[in-house]
Amino acid sequence: MRSGNEPVTARSPLRLRFWLSLWGLIWAAGGAAAFALADRAGWAAFCAVVFVLAAVDLVVVLRHIRQGPHYQPGPDVPPYEPPRHR
């Protein structure tokens, strides 16, 4: 719901999520490889799960970035009425 008091210069956090996902992807891959070489199967599996989660998040973020900006009402559009509880 739009409250009408959003800042005009609000920015999307997608680029930050992109870089954090990429950072997590790199570290998880390195951790999985290092733990696999050190015969620590549990930690290697944990890092592999983090790698998969970071990869999925990266795909979602890239999809949202490629969709581009969505319609946002301008300052001349009044805020939506709040839901009325019955």
C-alpha positions, 0 to 999 in steps of 0.5 A: 500500500502506498502511504504517500510519504515515500521519498522522491529519491528512494533507491532500490536495494537490488544492486546491493543485493546483487553485490552481496549475492556475488560476494557470498557466491564466491566465498561459498564456492571457495569455502566448499572447495577448501573444506572438501580438500580438508576432508570436512564433509559437513562444512563443505555441504554447508558451504554448498548449500550457501552457494546454492542459496546465493546463486538463487538470490543472484538469479532473482535479483538479475531478473528484477533488475532486467524487468526495469522500473515499475510504474510508481505514481507521481507526487500529484497522485494522492495516497491510497485510502487505508483499509477500513476495519469492519 
